[in-house]
């Protein structure tokens, strides 16, 4: 410790404690360490079991919240009733989405397929990402439809572009 303190004094610090406080400050408090540990556990859990990094999971949650919120606002604007019984629909949809992602992630990680010309032919990788893209597409389109119902003309143009680009096969009215 004497040698470390001597080196740190050469850089203008009194000792290791002074360096630690100056360099890391609030990062070494028990609150920050606890929050970081919890975030790390959540990240690890969702990455391992669902294949979703924390940033993707956060975006997925925010997209669901946005879809839910714009749906309620659109329903109010149309004069429809907002029933608490129907709020469970969102939770059931998200639960089913996560269940399917969990199953596909389990197959993707648990099964090893033979390699052909140096590439592993794993249909579950394709299924996983196709399903994830389908969920995101469906939620995004639902948000746009809700924005159209709220009077945002720009959203109608985006929906028109998507329909022209991908055809009527993706129309889920």
Buried (B, 14 or more C-beta within 10 A) or exposed (E): EEEEBEEBEEEEBEBEEBBBEEEEEEEEEEEEEEEEEEEEEEBEEBBEBBBBEBEBBEEBEEBBEBBBEBBBBBBEEEEEEEEEEEEEEBEEBBEEBBEBBBBBBBBBBEEEEEEEEEEEEBEBBEBBEEBBEEBBBBBBBBBBBBBBBBEBEEBBEBBEEBBEEEEEEEEEE
